[in-house]
Every structure is written in structure tokens, then in C-alpha cells.
Amino acid sequence: MVIDEIKIFWLKKLEILNYELDTLANINQCFLLSGAVFLNIKENEHYYFKTLGDYHIISDPLLKLDPLFKMSGNKIDINETIDYFQKAYNDTIMLLEKYQSEFLILPIRDVFWENKNEQLELLDTFFWKFISGIFSKEFGDFDEFNKEYETYEEIENGIIESVFENLIYTDSYDSELNLKERIGRYLKNENNMSKLTGQMTETEIFLTITKSLISQIMDILVTCVSNNLIPYIRYEVTFRYLALIMYTFIEDEKLREMLEKTIIFYILHETTEKNEFNNIDFNFYSSKSKDYKLLKKIRNKINELNIDIFKCDTKRVEEIIVNEMSIFLEDI
């Protein structure tokens, strides 16, 4: 009922939201929280998110959970789902009560994806292109794939070795495991996915989990490009899948610039300790971040040193980001 009320609220405003978002994003650096349902203020994530850029957008967290509640009861862990809903709800309320002027909550997916069937077709087409690429064989659907591979071992042996290292499901530790162990570890941590895949074959489980992650990153990219937004990604698994597919897009100048900013923001998040923000008032931090233009300083330094962020050793980029972030924190 709560989600339905929120839907009605947004549906009445979609036309003006389209116009306002288009105007805002064309003249500002607008980052969209991506690969996460809610901001997580308790973990100081609002400080990270406000560090770079002009405007910071969160796709309505409660709308994002709508598909989960539409699944039949025997396919989800209802207690886990309600617990997650409560966390998203409480975080959103905290954001609205304390930091409403600092973030924009918008129904981004509803603004962009009016035709859900078109969305699903696009994501499905790209997924099979991705699968064909990592196996160096052409596949167009499940039946074609299932004729070639039936077990985790066969699937693992068929994947290009350099790709398999980044095909993770839980965290970077997956890189040390075989495919069966990676998927088992993921399902152990994800009760809802475990229930959903309970009666599936090994091939079906592999495709279902991998498709959910590939579709997520493609959805992020298409949504951001179409709305002139920049994805802010902090979750390692989502970023790894971005790394797997981004070289398909970097020939396009607009996409290349967007991806560079996303990479910079991810590295900044990974190299800055949460306790750096403990003694800084958030409103003060937000105001200083907007004036300081840290993203511009970092990109200027990268360009001065003729570093191609897509080709160089990331350690050089990390050093620049850590140094510039340290200077910024000292200044404030």
C-alpha cells in the first residue's frame, strides 16, 4: 500500500519531472546513486556521495523494491524482504528529515522507462551479446547455450580466462574460487535468489544470476546516458561488471567522459576511510564540496600527466585521487 501511494504521487508529476531533469542535467554535473537501493546514511555514505559533482540524485528507493514484493510468496524470504524494506524506508525518512535540500529523490526508472517491454528486450539482447563475447561463441537464447554447457565445470572451462577473473558474484574473494564455489557462496548470502533458483539446473542458475548483474549495469548505463546523468557506483561487484563491458563504449566521447568520472568516484570511495568524516558537520562539508570542484581538479591533474584512465595502471590514478582528496580534507 505504501509503494502504491508513492507510485500515484510520482505519476501525477512525471511530465514536469521529465522537463526539470532534462534542464538540470544539461548544465550541471549530476550523479545518480547506482547499484544500490538506498544511500545508507548510518555508514556516512552521504558524505561520499556529496564529494564530487553539483547535484546528487537517488532513484526512489521504495519504488525500486516494488518488483520484489510482486514475486510470489514461495519465491522470496518475506522476513528478509520486509527487513530490507524497513532499512530502505528508515534511510529515506532520515534523508528527507535531515538532508532534503542536499539530495534529489526522483523516480528515475519510471521517468525513463515508459515502455517496460522495450526495456526487457534491450537488456536481453545485450545480455546474449555479452555471453557470446565471454565464450567466443554465438548464443541467442537459453536452448542454444544449454546445448553446449550443462554443468558449472563446463561453463567455467568455456569462459575466456581473463574474463573469468572478473566474473564475481559476492566480492573480490570470488576470484580465488571456481564457478561452483562462487555461485554457492552467492546463493548462501542471498536467500531470495536462492529460493528463486531452487529447482533450476546449473546452467539456468548461472544464466539467471549473471543476467541479473549484467542487466543491472546495462540498465544503469542506458538510463544515465539518456538522462545526461553520471553513475555513482560504490559496490565492488557492480563496478567489476562495468569494467567487463565498458570497453565496448569508450570510443564514444560522451560515454568515455561519463565512465571516466564514474571510475574516479569509485576509486575515491574505495581509498577514503569512513572515519575521515566523523568530525565534520555534513552541511558544512556539502557546501565546501560544491565550491571546491574536486572532480575538476582530479581530472585536470590526470590530463596534465597525459594519463589514459582506461589504459594506465590504476595506481597512478589512485595516487592523484588520494592526494587531491587529502588536500581537500585538510582545507576544510
Backbone torsions as a table, in degrees:
resi	resn	phi	psi	omega
1	MET	NA	-39.7	178.4
2	VAL	-61.0	-47.4	-178.2
3	ILE	-64.0	-39.4	178.5
4	ASP	-62.7	-39.4	177.7
5	GLU	-63.9	-40.8	179.0
6	ILE	-64.6	-40.6	178.1
7	LYS	-59.1	-46.8	-179.6
8	ILE	-60.7	-43.1	178.4
9	PHE	-55.6	-47.6	-176.6
10	TRP	-73.8	-38.1	-178.2
11	LEU	-59.0	-32.9	178.7
12	LYS	-69.7	-16.0	-172.6
13	LYS	-117.8	4.5	-172.3
14	LEU	-58.9	-40.0	-176.1
15	GLU	-63.8	-48.2	179.9
16	ILE	-69.7	-32.3	177.8
17	LEU	-63.6	-42.5	176.8
18	ASN	-55.6	-47.1	-178.4
19	TYR	-65.8	-47.7	-177.1
20	GLU	-64.8	-41.9	-179.5
21	LEU	-64.6	-42.5	179.0
22	ASP	-60.9	-44.0	-179.9
23	THR	-65.4	-46.1	-177.4
24	LEU	-63.0	-47.2	-172.8
25	ALA	-74.9	-21.1	-179.7
26	ASN	-73.7	-22.0	-175.1
27	ILE	-122.0	5.2	-178.9
28	ASN	-137.1	160.9	172.8
29	GLN	-85.5	102.5	-176.1
30	CYS	-110.5	118.0	178.6
31	PHE	-98.7	140.5	177.9
32	LEU	-112.3	124.2	174.7
33	LEU	-59.1	118.8	-172.2
34	SER	-129.3	145.3	179.6
35	GLY	74.0	14.9	177.3
36	ALA	-145.8	146.3	-178.7
37	VAL	-81.5	-44.9	-178.7
38	PHE	-132.3	167.7	-170.3
39	LEU	-72.2	-39.8	-177.9
40	ASN	73.9	67.2	-178.2
41	ILE	-64.6	-34.2	-178.6
42	LYS	-59.8	-24.9	-179.9
43	GLU	-99.5	19.0	179.0
44	ASN	65.5	18.7	-177.8
45	GLU	-67.7	-21.0	178.3
46	HIS	-68.4	-28.6	175.4
47	TYR	-66.1	-49.3	178.7
48	TYR	-54.5	-50.6	-172.6
49	PHE	-61.5	-29.9	-178.4
50	LYS	-89.6	1.8	-173.9
51	THR	-71.9	-39.3	-177.7
52	LEU	-120.5	145.7	174.4
53	GLY	95.0	176.1	-177.4
54	ASP	-99.0	-46.5	-178.9
55	TYR	-127.2	148.7	-172.3
56	HIS	-131.1	116.3	-169.5
57	ILE	-112.1	137.8	176.1
58	ILE	-119.5	121.8	175.7
59	SER	-69.2	127.2	-171.7
60	ASP	-37.9	111.8	-175.2
61	PRO	-60.3	-38.2	-175.3
62	LEU	-74.0	-33.4	174.4
63	LEU	-64.4	-34.4	179.8
64	LYS	-63.3	-26.1	-178.0
65	LEU	-87.0	-7.0	-177.8
66	ASP	-54.4	-47.2	-179.1
67	PRO	-59.4	-30.9	-178.9
68	LEU	-65.4	-39.9	-179.2
69	PHE	-76.0	-16.4	179.2
70	LYS	-82.9	-14.0	177.5
71	MET	-69.9	146.0	-179.7
72	SER	-63.6	148.5	-172.4
73	GLY	-55.3	-34.3	-177.2
74	ASN	-76.8	-5.9	-179.3
75	LYS	-102.8	-2.3	178.7
76	ILE	-133.5	156.4	171.8
77	ASP	-88.3	102.4	-171.8
78	ILE	-63.8	-35.3	179.0
79	ASN	-66.3	-42.2	178.3
80	GLU	-64.9	-39.4	-179.3
81	THR	-65.9	-44.6	179.6
82	ILE	-66.0	-39.5	178.0
83	ASP	-60.5	-42.3	179.7
84	TYR	-68.1	-39.8	177.1
85	PHE	-59.3	-42.9	-179.6
86	GLN	-62.4	-40.4	178.9
87	LYS	-63.8	-44.1	179.1
88	ALA	-65.0	-41.2	-179.9
89	TYR	-63.1	-49.4	-178.3
90	ASN	-63.7	-39.3	178.9
91	ASP	-65.2	-40.5	-180.0
92	THR	-66.8	-42.2	177.5
93	ILE	-62.1	-43.6	178.4
94	MET	-60.4	-41.9	179.6
95	LEU	-63.1	-44.2	-178.7
96	LEU	-68.2	-34.0	-177.7
97	GLU	-78.6	-35.5	-173.4
98	LYS	-106.3	-32.8	-169.6
99	TYR	-132.2	33.1	-175.0
100	GLN	-59.1	-34.3	-177.8
101	SER	-79.0	-9.3	-175.1
102	GLU	-96.5	-21.0	-176.6
103	PHE	-133.6	152.7	175.3
104	LEU	-109.5	121.6	173.2
105	ILE	-98.7	120.3	-176.8
106	LEU	-137.3	154.6	177.1
107	PRO	-85.3	65.7	-170.4
108	ILE	-54.5	-46.3	-176.5
109	ARG	-66.5	-33.5	179.2
110	ASP	-75.8	-31.6	176.1
111	VAL	-65.0	-42.2	-174.2
112	PHE	-87.7	-51.6	-174.1
113	TRP	-89.4	81.4	176.4
114	GLU	-75.6	-34.7	-179.4
115	ASN	-103.2	100.3	-176.4
116	LYS	-66.7	-34.5	179.4
117	ASN	-65.1	-39.2	177.5
118	GLU	-62.8	-39.1	178.3
119	GLN	-61.6	-49.2	-177.4
120	LEU	-64.0	-39.6	179.6
121	GLU	-64.7	-42.9	179.8
122	LEU	-63.2	-46.5	-178.7
123	LEU	-66.2	-37.4	179.2
124	ASP	-65.9	-42.7	179.1
125	THR	-60.6	-45.9	-179.6
126	PHE	-66.8	-37.2	-179.2
127	PHE	-59.2	-45.7	-178.6
128	TRP	-70.8	-26.5	172.8
129	LYS	-67.7	-40.3	178.2
130	PHE	-63.8	-49.2	180.0
131	ILE	-59.8	-42.9	178.4
132	SER	-60.8	-37.7	-178.9
133	GLY	-68.4	-42.3	-174.9
134	ILE	-79.4	-13.0	176.0
135	PHE	-108.1	-4.3	-176.7
136	SER	54.7	35.5	176.6
137	LYS	-143.3	150.2	-179.1
138	GLU	-84.6	124.1	174.7
139	PHE	-130.8	141.2	179.3
140	GLY	-121.0	-14.5	178.2
141	ASP	-161.8	179.0	-175.8
142	PHE	-61.7	-44.2	-176.0
143	ASP	-59.0	-41.6	179.6
144	GLU	-64.0	-41.2	-179.1
145	PHE	-68.5	-40.6	-176.0
146	ASN	-68.0	-23.2	176.6
147	LYS	-68.8	-28.2	-177.7
148	GLU	-92.3	-36.9	-172.0
149	TYR	-133.9	132.6	-179.9
150	GLU	-124.5	-19.6	-177.3
151	THR	-127.0	163.0	177.2
152	TYR	-58.5	-39.8	-177.9
153	GLU	-63.8	-43.5	178.6
154	GLU	-64.7	-40.5	179.5
155	ILE	-63.4	-47.8	-179.0
156	GLU	-60.2	-42.1	-179.7
157	ASN	-66.6	-23.5	-178.1
158	GLY	-87.2	-18.0	-177.1
159	ILE	-78.3	138.7	175.2
160	ILE	-55.9	131.4	-171.3
161	GLU	-57.9	-43.7	-177.9
162	SER	-65.4	-28.5	178.3
163	VAL	-77.2	-39.6	-175.7
164	PHE	-58.3	-33.5	179.7
165	GLU	-59.3	-36.0	-177.6
166	ASN	-96.0	-1.6	-179.3
167	LEU	-84.2	75.7	-175.8
168	ILE	-107.3	161.4	-177.2
169	TYR	-125.7	-24.6	-178.0
170	THR	-117.3	-53.3	176.9
171	ASP	-166.9	-174.7	-174.0
172	SER	-63.7	-21.9	177.5
173	TYR	-59.8	-25.7	177.9
174	ASP	-54.6	-30.1	-177.5
175	SER	-60.0	-21.1	-179.7
176	GLU	-90.5	-3.5	-174.3
177	LEU	-110.0	159.9	172.5
178	ASN	-80.8	173.9	-173.5
179	LEU	-61.9	-43.1	-179.2
180	LYS	-60.5	-42.2	-180.0
181	GLU	-68.0	-38.8	178.9
182	ARG	-62.0	-47.4	-178.0
183	ILE	-68.6	-39.8	177.5
184	GLY	-61.2	-41.6	179.1
185	ARG	-64.4	-42.1	179.9
186	TYR	-63.6	-46.9	-177.6
187	LEU	-66.5	-30.9	177.9
188	LYS	-64.8	-33.7	-178.6
189	ASN	-88.6	-18.4	-175.5
190	GLU	-117.9	90.0	-176.0
191	ASN	-60.5	-40.1	-177.8
192	ASN	-66.0	-42.0	178.0
193	MET	-68.5	-35.5	178.3
194	SER	-61.9	-41.8	177.9
195	LYS	-66.9	-40.9	-177.6
196	LEU	-63.4	-36.1	-175.2
197	THR	-98.6	8.7	-172.4
198	GLY	-51.9	-41.9	-176.3
199	GLN	-102.2	10.4	-175.6
200	MET	-83.6	158.0	172.3
201	THR	-76.7	169.4	179.9
202	GLU	-61.4	-38.7	178.5
203	THR	-63.5	-44.3	-179.2
204	GLU	-64.8	-40.2	179.4
205	ILE	-64.0	-46.3	179.2
206	PHE	-57.7	-48.2	-177.8
207	LEU	-66.7	-39.9	-178.8
208	THR	-64.1	-48.1	-178.4
209	ILE	-67.9	-46.0	-178.3
210	THR	-64.7	-39.2	179.5
211	LYS	-64.3	-38.5	-179.6
212	SER	-62.2	-37.1	-178.5
213	LEU	-77.8	-40.8	178.0
214	ILE	-67.5	-41.8	179.3
215	SER	-63.2	-36.4	178.9
216	GLN	-61.7	-48.4	-177.1
217	ILE	-70.1	-34.5	176.7
218	MET	-68.6	-39.6	176.8
219	ASP	-60.4	-42.2	178.0
220	ILE	-60.3	-49.4	-176.1
221	LEU	-65.2	-46.7	-178.2
222	VAL	-64.3	-43.0	179.9
223	THR	-63.0	-44.6	-177.6
224	CYS	-68.6	-44.8	179.8
225	VAL	-61.1	-43.0	-176.6
226	SER	-69.3	-22.5	-178.6
227	ASN	-111.9	10.5	-178.3
228	ASN	58.2	35.6	177.7
229	LEU	-104.0	165.8	178.4
230	ILE	-119.4	125.5	-179.5
231	PRO	-71.4	130.5	171.7
232	TYR	-102.3	109.8	-176.3
233	ILE	-114.3	127.2	179.6
234	ARG	-119.3	-11.2	-175.9
235	TYR	-90.9	125.5	-172.5
236	GLU	-57.4	-44.4	-177.3
237	VAL	-62.6	-45.7	178.8
238	THR	-60.2	-41.8	-179.7
239	PHE	-66.4	-37.5	178.4
240	ARG	-61.4	-39.1	179.1
241	TYR	-71.7	-31.6	172.3
242	LEU	-62.3	-43.4	179.4
243	ALA	-61.7	-33.3	-179.1
244	LEU	-69.0	-33.0	-173.3
245	ILE	-109.6	-10.7	-168.7
246	MET	-67.3	-26.0	-178.0
247	TYR	-69.1	-12.2	174.2
248	THR	-70.4	-22.8	-169.3
249	PHE	-113.9	-11.1	-169.0
250	ILE	-73.6	-6.4	174.9
251	GLU	-72.8	-23.2	177.1
252	ASP	-81.1	122.9	-172.8
253	GLU	-60.8	-42.3	-179.0
254	LYS	-64.5	-45.2	178.9
255	LEU	-66.9	-38.2	-179.4
256	ARG	-61.1	-45.0	179.6
257	GLU	-64.8	-41.9	178.7
258	MET	-61.0	-46.0	-178.5
259	LEU	-66.2	-36.3	178.2
260	GLU	-60.7	-43.7	179.6
261	LYS	-66.1	-37.4	177.8
262	THR	-64.2	-42.7	179.1
263	ILE	-63.6	-44.0	179.0
264	ILE	-58.9	-45.0	-178.1
265	PHE	-66.0	-39.3	179.4
266	TYR	-64.1	-44.7	179.9
267	ILE	-63.1	-41.2	178.2
268	LEU	-59.4	-43.3	179.2
269	HIS	-62.5	-41.5	-176.1
270	GLU	-74.4	-23.1	-174.2
271	THR	-105.4	1.9	179.3
272	THR	-113.0	123.7	-179.4
273	GLU	-74.0	142.6	-179.7
274	LYS	-60.1	-33.2	-177.0
275	ASN	-71.0	-9.2	175.2
276	GLU	-60.3	-24.9	-174.4
277	PHE	-98.0	-3.2	-170.3
278	ASN	-57.7	-36.2	-174.5
279	ASN	-107.8	22.1	179.9
280	ILE	-115.7	124.9	175.7
281	ASP	-62.4	132.5	-173.3
282	PHE	-64.2	-44.1	-178.5
283	ASN	-62.7	-37.9	175.9
284	PHE	-64.3	-45.2	179.7
285	TYR	-60.3	-44.8	-179.3
286	SER	-61.4	-43.8	-179.9
287	SER	-63.5	-44.5	180.0
288	LYS	-67.0	-37.8	179.6
289	SER	-61.0	-43.2	-177.9
290	LYS	-64.6	-38.9	-178.7
291	ASP	-76.4	-31.8	-171.3
292	TYR	-74.2	-28.0	179.1
293	LYS	55.9	53.4	-176.9
294	LEU	-62.4	-38.2	179.7
295	LEU	-59.5	-43.4	179.2
296	LYS	-63.3	-41.8	179.9
297	LYS	-63.0	-43.3	-179.7
298	ILE	-65.0	-45.7	-178.6
299	ARG	-66.4	-37.6	177.3
300	ASN	-62.2	-41.1	179.8
301	LYS	-66.0	-42.0	177.9
302	ILE	-61.1	-42.7	180.0
303	ASN	-68.7	-38.3	178.4
304	GLU	-59.2	-36.6	-178.4
305	LEU	-90.8	7.1	179.1
306	ASN	53.6	42.2	179.6
307	ILE	-92.1	127.2	171.7
308	ASP	-94.0	108.5	-173.4
309	ILE	-61.8	-20.0	-178.7
310	PHE	-90.3	-8.6	-177.2
311	LYS	-121.0	-27.0	-171.7
312	CYS	-82.0	169.8	171.7
313	ASP	-66.2	124.8	-175.7
314	THR	-62.9	-16.0	179.0
315	LYS	-60.0	-37.4	179.3
316	ARG	-65.2	-41.1	178.6
317	VAL	-67.8	-41.6	178.1
318	GLU	-57.8	-44.6	-179.2
319	GLU	-59.5	-42.2	178.9
320	ILE	-63.8	-47.3	-177.3
321	ILE	-64.7	-45.2	179.5
322	VAL	-61.8	-43.0	-179.1
323	ASN	-64.9	-47.4	-178.9
324	GLU	-66.4	-37.3	178.3
325	MET	-67.1	-38.2	178.7
326	SER	-63.9	-42.5	178.7
327	ILE	-62.1	-43.5	179.9
328	PHE	-61.6	-46.4	-178.8
329	LEU	-65.8	-35.8	176.8
330	GLU	-66.2	-39.5	-179.1
331	ASP	-63.0	-33.3	-177.1
332	ILE	-98.6	NA	NA
